[in-house]
Amino acid sequence: MTFDTRAFRSALGSFPTGVAVITTQASAERHLGITVNSFASVSLDPPLVLWCMDKKSDRHHVFTNATCYTVSILGTDHQEVSSRLAKQGSHSLEGIALRDTDLGPPALEDALAVFECEAETIHDAGDHTILIGRVIRFARQEHGAPLVFFRGRYGALASNAPD
């Protein structure tokens, strides 16, 4: 029996996910970003989050060697940024509305939530690497609809009322 990886990927796409942009410092003057939909919480104590990265990504070495990174949870108005940073060779944050963070790597302006993370551990996982970060600081907005990825397309959920 042959394992159909394309069908497997399509089946996985039936699980709707949020979309995030991870940023880190590539050099003293340059920050990079990458779009991910593999972000998840791991632990509340200590505060840990994870995200996964394809080993074939041209940004893999930068992120796996980073000591810190920032996770920006995207809203529906970030679709263009998400598409741009999902592509090979589109790592630059130039022209993207950013805000400074205390840890260093910038966050996307108007992100629904931001997590400033120190690199905790890295795990080999087939054709991907799992990166676990310790959350040092975080912030969130009270309003906004999340950008969602489902069956290979962007979508949205209705914006909810504040807690």
C-alpha positions in Angstrom: 0.0 0.0 0.0 1.3 3.4 -1.0 0.8 6.4 1.4 -0.7 9.3 -0.5 1.0 12.3 1.0 -1.1 14.8 -1.1 -4.3 13.2 0.2 -2.9 13.3 3.7 -2.1 17.0 3.4 -5.6 17.6 2.1 -7.1 15.7 5.0 -5.0 17.7 7.5 -6.3 20.9 5.8 -9.8 20.0 7.1 -8.7 21.2 10.5 -9.1 25.0 10.6 -6.2 26.8 12.2 -5.3 30.3 13.1 -2.4 32.1 11.4 0.6 33.6 13.0 3.8 35.4 11.9 7.0 34.6 13.7 9.8 37.3 13.6 13.4 37.1 14.7 16.7 38.9 14.3 18.8 37.6 11.4 21.6 40.1 11.8 22.3 43.3 13.7 20.3 45.3 11.2 17.8 42.8 9.8 14.7 41.0 11.1 13.0 38.2 9.2 9.4 36.8 9.4 7.7 33.6 8.5 4.0 32.7 8.4 2.9 29.6 10.3 -0.4 27.9 11.1 1.2 25.4 13.4 1.2 27.5 16.6 -0.1 26.0 19.8 0.1 26.4 23.6 2.1 23.8 25.4 2.2 24.7 29.1 0.9 27.4 31.5 3.6 26.8 34.1 6.1 27.5 32.8 4.5 29.4 29.9 5.5 27.6 26.8 4.2 27.7 23.2 5.3 25.8 20.1 5.4 26.2 16.3 6.7 24.0 13.5 8.9 24.8 10.6 9.7 23.0 7.4 13.3 21.9 7.2 13.4 22.9 3.6 12.6 26.5 4.4 15.3 29.0 3.4 14.8 30.6 6.8 15.1 27.3 8.8 18.7 27.9 10.0 17.9 31.5 11.1 14.9 30.5 13.3 16.4 27.3 14.7 19.5 29.2 15.8 17.6 32.2 17.2 17.8 32.9 20.9 14.4 34.7 20.8 11.4 35.4 18.6 8.1 37.1 18.6 4.8 35.4 17.7 2.1 37.7 16.3 -1.4 36.2 16.0 -3.0 37.6 12.8 -6.4 39.2 12.3 -8.3 39.3 9.0 -6.6 42.5 7.9 -3.2 40.7 7.8 -4.0 38.3 5.0 -1.6 40.1 2.5 1.2 40.0 5.1 0.5 36.4 5.8 0.7 35.4 2.1 3.8 37.4 1.5 5.7 35.9 4.4 4.6 32.3 3.6 6.5 32.3 0.3 10.2 31.3 -0.2 12.4 34.3 -0.5 9.9 36.8 1.1 11.5 37.1 4.5 11.9 40.9 4.7 9.6 42.8 7.0 10.2 46.0 5.0 6.9 47.8 4.3 5.0 45.9 7.0 3.5 47.9 9.9 5.5 46.8 13.0 5.9 47.7 16.6 9.0 47.3 18.8 9.1 44.7 21.6 11.2 44.6 24.7 12.8 41.3 23.7 14.0 42.6 20.3 12.2 41.0 17.3 9.3 43.3 16.3 5.6 42.4 16.4 3.1 43.1 13.7 1.1 46.2 14.4 -2.5 45.5 15.4 -1.8 41.8 15.9 -4.6 40.1 17.9 -2.0 38.8 20.4 1.7 39.0 20.7 4.0 36.6 22.5 7.7 37.5 23.1 9.6 34.2 23.5 13.0 33.0 24.4 14.0 29.8 22.6 13.5 26.9 25.0 14.0 23.7 23.0 14.0 22.3 19.4 12.8 18.9 18.4 13.4 16.9 15.2 10.0 15.8 13.7 10.3 14.2 10.3 10.5 16.9 7.6 9.8 19.6 10.2 11.4 21.0 13.3 9.3 21.8 16.4 10.4 25.0 18.2 9.3 25.5 21.8 9.5 29.0 23.2 9.2 30.3 26.8 6.8 33.3 26.8 8.5 36.2 28.6 5.8 38.8 27.8 2.5 38.9 26.0 -0.3 41.3 25.0 -3.6 41.0 23.4 -6.3 43.2 21.8 -9.9 43.1 23.0 -11.4 43.2 19.5 -10.8 41.8 16.1 -11.6 38.7 14.0 -8.9 36.1 13.6 -7.4 35.1 10.2 -8.2 31.4 9.7 -6.7 28.9 7.3 -8.9 26.0 6.1 -8.6 23.6 3.1 -5.9 25.7 1.6 -7.7 29.1 1.8 -7.9 32.0 4.2 -11.1 32.7 6.0 -12.4 34.4 9.1 -14.5 33.9 12.2 -17.0 36.4 13.4 -15.4 38.9 15.8 -16.5 38.2 19.4 -17.4 40.6 22.2 -14.8 41.3 24.8 -14.5 39.0 27.8 
